């Protein structure tokens, strides 16, 4: 299925997902994801991954990032972005590891 919109860049993918209803933006906090602007918190077992986008810098390996399109059990849809390598947020990695472990069981 072809997607409308440019998903070849992080900004383009975020815009396309927002257009499709992934309007919440998540950030890790104390083992949970905090939704902005809703203020709701979600544990790893309340989150599922709908889509994953990976971006690699053409000229700079430090420009690598990942974008997760997430759905919550309550029906809220949003995104979570992170970098790769030394710039990665350890909180995002730890949270997503828990989500991945739960999805494979």
Secondary structure, 3 states (H helix, E strand, C coil): CCCCCCCCCHHHHHHHHHHCCCCEEEEEECCEEEEECCCCEECHHHEEEEEEEEECCCCCHHHCEEEEEEEECCCCEEEEEEECHHHCCHHHHHHHHHHHHHHHC
